[in-house]
Amino acid sequence: MPDTFIRPTAQASYNAYLAHIRQCRECPAGPDRCAAGQELVRVYLTDVRKG
């Protein structure tokens, strides 16, 4: 199995997203997110794609 490596920038944006959903009452466990949660996902995906 290959090692999975997430670049530090992407890891930081993912951590920010996780911190947000842990405290946000608008972000349910499902696919729907508040506007801030959606923006954090967008930033994370952008960071991953920069790879």
MOKAMO-V975467 format. One record per helix or strand of 3 or more residues. SS is the DSSP state (a for helix, b for strand). FROM is the first residue (numbers start at 1). TO is the last residue. If there is no record, write none. Layout:
ss from to
SS FROM TO
SS FROM TO
This chain:
ss from to
a 8 23
a 35 50
